Amino acid sequence: MNREMKALLLNAFVCPGSGHLLLGKKWQGWGIVVLGTISLTLMMTDILSVSQQIADGILAGRLPLDPANIIAEVQLRIQSIKGITSAFWLLIATWAIAVLDSIRIVAFGK
């Protein structure tokens, strides 16, 4: 397996940008890694905030300990957060760019 194919697999299945780093494309690789990390951090911050609010509601007795009610409350609160959708699409776009650029490198060379 050549280095370009390894880079494609790294970008697709491990971390977007890691394949570019393997190929020595440092600026592209680190740029993609940073964008992916920022989007994951934004998503996780919102998710942890929602889960903490849900846990506080359960402990305070405001939310019954019923899985259906908890799932409904989680979905309601996550839909109200607009930033999580943007962060999700940023992550998807970053991953897609990394994979498509790796496909370009495999198909057409450097």
C-alpha positions as a Markdown table, in Angstrom:
| # | Residue | x | y | z |
|---|---|---|---|---|
| 1 | Met | 0.0 | 0.0 | 0.0 |
| 2 | Asn | 1.5 | 3.3 | -1.0 |
| 3 | Arg | 1.7 | 6.4 | 1.2 |
| 4 | Glu | -1.1 | 8.3 | -0.7 |
| 5 | Met | -3.5 | 5.4 | 0.0 |
| 6 | Lys | -2.5 | 5.3 | 3.7 |
| 7 | Ala | -3.1 | 9.1 | 3.8 |
| 8 | Leu | -6.5 | 8.6 | 2.4 |
| 9 | Leu | -7.4 | 5.9 | 5.0 |
| 10 | Leu | -6.0 | 8.1 | 7.8 |
| 11 | Asn | -8.1 | 11.1 | 6.7 |
| 12 | Ala | -11.2 | 9.0 | 6.3 |
| 13 | Phe | -11.1 | 6.8 | 9.4 |
| 14 | Val | -8.7 | 8.3 | 12.0 |
| 15 | Cys | -8.6 | 12.1 | 12.0 |
| 16 | Pro | -9.1 | 14.6 | 9.2 |
| 17 | Gly | -5.8 | 16.1 | 8.4 |
| 18 | Ser | -3.6 | 13.2 | 9.7 |
| 19 | Gly | -3.1 | 11.9 | 6.2 |
| 20 | His | -1.8 | 15.3 | 5.0 |
| 21 | Leu | 0.6 | 15.2 | 7.9 |
| 22 | Leu | 1.8 | 11.8 | 6.8 |
| 23 | Leu | 2.5 | 13.1 | 3.3 |
| 24 | Gly | 4.4 | 16.1 | 4.7 |
| 25 | Lys | 1.8 | 18.7 | 3.9 |
| 26 | Lys | 2.2 | 20.3 | 7.3 |
| 27 | Trp | 0.2 | 23.5 | 6.7 |
| 28 | Gln | -2.8 | 21.8 | 5.1 |
| 29 | Gly | -2.7 | 19.0 | 7.7 |
| 30 | Trp | -2.5 | 21.1 | 10.8 |
| 31 | Gly | -5.2 | 23.5 | 9.4 |
| 32 | Ile | -7.6 | 20.6 | 8.9 |
| 33 | Val | -6.7 | 19.1 | 12.3 |
| 34 | Val | -7.3 | 22.5 | 14.0 |
| 35 | Leu | -10.7 | 23.0 | 12.2 |
| 36 | Gly | -11.8 | 19.5 | 13.2 |
| 37 | Thr | -10.7 | 20.0 | 16.8 |
| 38 | Ile | -12.4 | 23.4 | 17.1 |
| 39 | Ser | -15.7 | 21.9 | 15.8 |
| 40 | Leu | -15.5 | 18.9 | 18.1 |
| 41 | Thr | -14.7 | 21.2 | 21.0 |
| 42 | Leu | -17.7 | 23.4 | 20.3 |
| 43 | Met | -20.0 | 20.4 | 19.9 |
| 44 | Met | -18.8 | 18.7 | 23.1 |
| 45 | Thr | -19.1 | 22.0 | 25.1 |
| 46 | Asp | -22.8 | 22.3 | 24.2 |
| 47 | Ile | -23.4 | 18.6 | 24.7 |
| 48 | Leu | -21.8 | 18.6 | 28.2 |
| 49 | Ser | -23.8 | 21.7 | 29.1 |
| 50 | Val | -27.1 | 20.0 | 28.1 |
| 51 | Ser | -26.2 | 16.8 | 29.9 |
| 52 | Gln | -25.4 | 18.7 | 33.1 |
| 53 | Gln | -28.7 | 20.5 | 32.9 |
| 54 | Ile | -30.5 | 17.2 | 32.5 |
| 55 | Ala | -28.6 | 15.6 | 35.4 |
| 56 | Asp | -29.4 | 18.6 | 37.6 |
| 57 | Gly | -33.1 | 18.4 | 36.7 |
| 58 | Ile | -33.2 | 14.7 | 37.5 |
| 59 | Leu | -31.4 | 15.2 | 40.9 |
| 60 | Ala | -33.7 | 18.1 | 41.8 |
| 61 | Gly | -36.8 | 16.0 | 40.9 |
| 62 | Arg | -38.0 | 18.3 | 38.1 |
| 63 | Leu | -37.5 | 15.5 | 35.5 |
| 64 | Pro | -38.8 | 12.0 | 36.2 |
| 65 | Leu | -36.4 | 9.1 | 36.0 |
| 66 | Asp | -38.0 | 7.8 | 32.8 |
| 67 | Pro | -35.9 | 7.1 | 29.7 |
| 68 | Ala | -38.6 | 8.3 | 27.3 |
| 69 | Asn | -38.9 | 11.6 | 29.2 |
| 70 | Ile | -35.1 | 12.1 | 29.4 |
| 71 | Ile | -34.6 | 11.4 | 25.7 |
| 72 | Ala | -37.4 | 13.9 | 24.8 |
| 73 | Glu | -35.9 | 16.5 | 27.1 |
| 74 | Val | -32.4 | 16.0 | 25.6 |
| 75 | Gln | -33.7 | 16.3 | 22.0 |
| 76 | Leu | -35.7 | 19.4 | 22.9 |
| 77 | Arg | -32.7 | 21.1 | 24.5 |
| 78 | Ile | -30.2 | 20.1 | 21.8 |
| 79 | Gln | -32.6 | 21.4 | 19.1 |
| 80 | Ser | -32.7 | 24.8 | 20.8 |
| 81 | Ile | -28.9 | 25.1 | 20.6 |
| 82 | Lys | -28.0 | 26.6 | 17.2 |
| 83 | Gly | -24.3 | 26.4 | 17.6 |
| 84 | Ile | -24.2 | 22.6 | 17.8 |
| 85 | Thr | -25.7 | 22.4 | 14.3 |
| 86 | Ser | -23.0 | 24.8 | 12.9 |
| 87 | Ala | -20.2 | 22.9 | 14.7 |
| 88 | Phe | -21.5 | 19.6 | 13.3 |
| 89 | Trp | -21.6 | 20.9 | 9.7 |
| 90 | Leu | -18.2 | 22.4 | 10.2 |
| 91 | Leu | -16.9 | 19.0 | 11.2 |
| 92 | Ile | -18.6 | 17.2 | 8.3 |
| 93 | Ala | -17.2 | 19.8 | 5.8 |
| 94 | Thr | -13.7 | 19.5 | 7.3 |
| 95 | Trp | -13.8 | 15.8 | 7.1 |
| 96 | Ala | -15.1 | 15.8 | 3.5 |
| 97 | Ile | -12.5 | 18.3 | 2.4 |
| 98 | Ala | -9.7 | 16.2 | 3.9 |
| 99 | Val | -11.0 | 13.0 | 2.2 |
| 100 | Leu | -11.7 | 14.6 | -1.1 |
| 101 | Asp | -8.2 | 16.2 | -1.2 |
| 102 | Ser | -6.8 | 12.8 | -0.4 |
| 103 | Ile | -8.7 | 11.2 | -3.2 |
| 104 | Arg | -7.4 | 13.9 | -5.5 |
| 105 | Ile | -3.8 | 13.1 | -4.4 |
| 106 | Val | -4.3 | 9.4 | -5.0 |
| 107 | Ala | -5.9 | 9.9 | -8.4 |
| 108 | Phe | -3.7 | 12.7 | -9.8 |
| 109 | Gly | -0.5 | 12.6 | -7.7 |
| 110 | Lys | 0.9 | 15.4 | -5.7 |
